[in-house]
Amino acid sequence: MQLDHIKELESKYLLGTYARYDVLIDRGTGAYLIDKANKRYLDLLAGIGVNSLGYNHPRVKHVLRKQIKKPLHVSNLLYHEYQGRLAEKLSQVSGLDRIFFTNSGTESVEGCLKFARAWANRNPGKRRFRFLALADSFHGRTFGALSATGQKKYRDPFEPMVPGFDFVNFNDVADLERKFNDEVCAVMFETIQGEGGIRMVSEEFYRAARQLTAKNDALLICDEIQCGLGRTGRWYAFHKFAPPSDKAMLPDLVASAKPLGLGIPLGAILLKQHVADAIQIGHHGTTFGGGPLACRASIEYFNVLEEENMLARVREVGEYFLKRLEEVRTLPVVKEVRGDGLMLAVELKIPGKEIVKQLLQQGFILNCTHETVLRMLPPFVIKEKQIDKFVRALKSVLEVQNVASENTR
């Protein structure tokens, strides 16, 4: 089936909420996607952070071939072999105590919000219902997650939002303290903002939020949907400030997803025990979350990362990628280069969509967030020579843009 026919079908029948790239993907291998015309694209987005092991990974294929012969779905009224094992692994690597499986990152955020309210309502005499989130945050597109999203462009078409959400200036401890009061049940943030432009919460802000919530009988929620599960070379990005052994500094709730199911929809909510104690049978549920196929794939994800020392590899290749990106920092159209592990950004002084389009034509997939930020979330299996090839292309495109900008002055 040709691209033009696929586009015609989607235009006629599909609700058009995505501005798709003009590419019809057929298959993939390693860090590359390959279209129907056999053109190769270096996927520097990894399916927007999902395909952390790249494409056509032999160990993943082997596990899925074995599991596909067994039931694909088992209801949560019954046990299956893999849900408990995966929950144990998530608890071990994160330092948190309990796990609830979901279908997606947005659903994980929704669950965190519900659990925080349930925990706050354990004392009916106290009116605790407000959430503090961050400006420029992105937590998802369902009503609760959208209400916690600090970007007007996502919220405005659907107002009014769920009440009880306020926003704190990014990394502004004074603003956090000013807006915090006795009605706040939780403070929530992405440890590294993704859609907000690859911006990292500072250690000062993290510690202030942790101490403020602990002191005032409120919860700390970390959204690690994009930055967690190895993306920074740590199991979770908050481990930079709070290792798994430091229970007091760990968040109370964590939203997780993206690479967890290796492309099979799977998310997770991680909870400390004191929060889990407020949740009773029947308080929450899911039809598909934690199914055997997704959980078995996820267990293999952890096996690969541990047995192949992949976290160290992410740190190593991430440092290399960031160092190479520094070469474009001197160009006048570049404002900043930043990142942690394999979560990287080049912020421009000009709109970035045309840059993305030109790089796509040259065989590189990335995207632009916040209008001017080129975002890169490459697979963990990306090689240095592939990074070199991309940086050369990026530098060439940006140099042309710089000349064009100079000529228009």
N, C-alpha and C positions, 0 to 999 in steps of 0.2 A: 504494500500500500504506500503510495507516494505522499510526500509532505503536503502538497496542495490539497489532496483529498482529505487527509487528516484534519487540516485546518478548516476545510469546508464543513466537515461533520461537527467539529467543536463549535464553530461559529453558529451553526444551525441549532444544536441541541444542548450544548454545555453552557452553564451559567458562567459568564466571562468575568471572573474576578482576578485573573492572573494575566500579567503582561508577559507572555512567553517569549523566550528566545526563538529565533527562526531555525530550529535544529530538531531533527527527528532522530532520536537515539535508538540504536539497535542493540548494542552490547557494550561491555566494558572489560578492561583488564588492568590490574594495578591501579595507578592513579589516573588512568585514561578512560574516557568514554568515546565510543565510536559510533558515527551516525550511519544511516542507510547507504550513503555514498562512500563509506569506508574512510571518511575524514576523522582524524583523531583529535580529541580535545583534552587537554590537561585540566582536570576538574579541580580547581583551586577552591571550590566550595564544598566538596565532598557531599553533594546532595543537601546543602545547607546544614552541614555538621553531622549528618547521619552516617555516611559511609566511611567511617574512620579507618577501616581496614581496606578501603578501596573496593575494587570490583573483581568478582570471579575468584575470590580467595579460596584456595584449595581446601583448607580446613573447614571453612564455613560450608562450602558445597557438600563436603562429606557428611557433616552433621545433619544438614537439611535433607539430604537423600535418605538417611536412616530414619529420621523422624517423620518424613512424609508418608511412610508406610504405616504409621500409627495414627490414632485419632488427632485431628488438627485442633479440635476444640473439646474441652471438658468443662462443664459448668463449675462454678465456684461452690456448688453444693457438694462436690466430690473432691477427693484428693487426686493429684497426679504427682509424678516423680520429681518434677523440676522446680516448682514454685518455692518450696522450702529451701532447696539448695541455693537458688539464686538469692533469696532473701538473706540467707546466712552470709553469702559472699558480699552483698552490698553492705551489710552491717559491719563486717570485718574491715572492709576497705575504707568506710566512711567514719566509723566510730559511733554511729547512731544505733539505736536499739531495735527498732521495729520498722517493717516495710509494708506498704500497701501498693499493689500494682494497678496501673491505669493503662489507658490506650495511647496517651499522648502527653506532651509537655503541658499544653493548656489544661488538660484534665488534671494533671498533677498540681498545677497552681490552684485550680478550683478546690481540690481536696485540701490543700494547705489552708486555704481561707476558711473552709468549713471546719476543719479540725481546730483552727485557732479560735474560732467563735465558740465551738463546743467546749474547749478548754476554759475560755473566759467565762462561759455560762455555768461552770461547775459551782460557782458562788453566785446564786441568783440575786443577792442583795447588791452586788457591784454592777454598775452599768459600764461594761467594757465591750465596745463594738468597733471602734475606729482602727483603721490601718494607716500607717505611714509608708508610702512608697517613694521612689525617687523620680525627679524630673528626667525626661528623656528615656524612661524605662520602657521595656516592652515585655509583657507577660502572657500575651495570647489574645484571642479574639472572641471568646465567649464572654458573657456579660460580667462575671466576677473578675476574670483575668483582664478584661478590657478596662474595667473600672480601676484596676491597679496600674494601668499603663499610662505613663506620664507624657504622652504625645497627643496633642489635640487632633492631628490629622486622622488618627485611628478612632478617636472617641467621638468627635463632633457629629458624624452622620447618625449616631445611635443614641444620642442624649434623650432623656436623662439616664445617667449611669446608676449603678447600685450605690446607695448612699453610704457614707462612712469612710471615704478614702480621701486622703490629703497627700500632698507631694512636697518633698524636701529637696532643696537645691543639692546638686550632686557634690558629694564629698564635703558638705558644709555642716560641720559638727554643731556650730552655733545655731543654725537653722533647725537642725534635728532637735536640739534641746528646747528651742523656743516653741516648736509645734507639738512636742510630746506633752501629754497630760494624763490624768487618771482614767480617761475614756479610751485610751489606746490599748488594744489587745495584742497588737503585733507590729513590728517594723519589718518590711520586706524589701529586698533588693537583689538584683543580679550582681554576683561578685565581680563579673566583667560584663558590662553592657554590650550586647551584640548588635541588635538593630539600632541601638543608640549611638553606634560608632566605635565599638571596641574601646570602651573607656573603663578603666580599672578602679574599683573601689580602693581607697587608700587604707593602709593598716590603721591609721589614726581613726578613720571613720568607722571601720569594722569594729574596732575595740570599743569605741564610744557607744555604738549601737548595742553591742553585746552587754556592756556594763549597765547601760541605761535600762534595757529591757529586764535584765536579771534583777536589778535593784527595785524595779517598780512592778513586779509581778506581771510582766508582759513577755511575749515570745519574739524570737528572732527567726525570720524565714529567709533562707537563701534560695534563689532561683538559679540553679546550675544546669538548666536544660541545655544551653549551648556551650558553656565553659567547663562543664564537668566531665567525668568519666575519661580522664586522660588528656583532654584537649590542651592543658597547660603543662603537661608532663608531671602532673600530680593527679591523684584519683579525683579530687575535687579542688577547685580553685581556692576555696576558703581554707584549705590545708596550709596555704602560704602563711596564714595568720594563726591558725588553730589546728595543730596536728591531731590525728585521731585519738591520741592518748590524753589530750587536754580536754577532758569532758566539759569543764566549766566554760571554755571559750568556743566550743562547737555551737553551731546554730541549733535551734530546737526542732525545726522542720526544714526539709530540703526537697525542692521539686527537681526531678531528674527525668531525662528522656533521650531524645536525639539518637545517639549511636547505640543505646541500650539493647535494642532488638535487631541491630544490624540491618535495618530497612523493613523489618516486620514491626508493625505498630506496637510499641511497648513504652510505658513510662513507669515511674515509681515515685512514691512519697516516702521519704525517710523521716522517722520521728524518734525523738527521745522518749524514754519510758514514761516520764511524767505527763507528757502530752497524750501518749497512747492510753494511759489510764483513764482519760476523760472520754474515750470513744467506746461505745457499747455496741453489741451485736445489733444490726439493723440501722445503725446511724449512717452508714455509707455502703455503697456497693458498686459493682461493675459487671457487665455481661462478658466482655471479652478480655479484660485486663488480666495478665498473668497466665495466659493460655500456654499449653505445652510446647507448641512450635516456637513461639517467641522466647519463652524462658530457656529452652534448650539452646537456641542460637545465642542468647545472651551469656549463658555459662561458657560457651566456647569463646566468646569475645574476651572474657576475663582470662581464660586459659591462654589464649594467644598473647595477650598483653603481658601476662606474667612470665610465661615460658620463653618468649622472645625478647624480654627486657625492653618492652616497647615504650614505657614511660621515660626511661633514660634516652631512648632514641628520639622521642618527641622533644625533649629538652635540648638535645644536641642539634638536631636539624632545625628546630625553631630558632635557636641562637644564630645558626648559619643563615637562615632565611632573613632574619631581622638585620643582620649585618649586611647582607647583599642589598636589602631594601634601602639601607642608609645611603647607598650610592645615588639615589634619586632625590634625597633630601635637599641637596644643594640647588635643584632646579627651582626657578622662581614660582612655578605653578604649584609647588608642593609646600604645604603648611607644616605637616608633621608626619613622622613614621613612628608607630608604636605597636605593642603587642606583648603577648606572653605565650610561650610555647608555640603552638601552631594555631594561634588565634591572633591574626595580624591585620594591620590597617595602614593605608596611606591616605592621609587627609589632604585634600586639594584646596586650592583657593578658587577653583572653578568647578562648575557642575561636572559630575563624573560619569553620567550615563553614556555620553558619546565615547569616552575612554573605554568603558566596558564593551560597547558595541564593536569598536575597532579591534580590541584584543580578542573578542569572540571570533571575528573573521580570521584572525591569525591562529586560532586553535586553543584559546585559553578561556576557561569559564570562571568568572568571578561576578560579584555584583556591587552595587553602590547603595549604601545606606546613608540616611541623613543628607541626601542630595550630593554631598561632596566627599564621602568617605568610601574608598575602595576597600572592600572586606574580603579577607582570605581565610578560609577554614579548610586547608588541604587535608587529604587523607594522611594518616600517620606513616604510610608506606612510601610517601613521596621521596624522591632521590635528589641529591644535591645538583646533579647535572640537569634535572628537570627544573629546579629552582633557577639555575643559571640561565636557562633558555627563556624562562618567563621574565626574569628581571631585565634581560637584554631587550626583549620586546616591549616591556613596560617603559623602559628608559627611552626607547626610540619614539614611542607614541607620545610620551610626555614632552620630549624635546620638540616635536612638531607642534604640539599644542602651545608650548611656550613661545615659539616663533610666531604662531598665529595670534597669540595674545599681544605680543609686542607690536605686530603690524596693525592692530586695531586701535592702538593708543593714539 
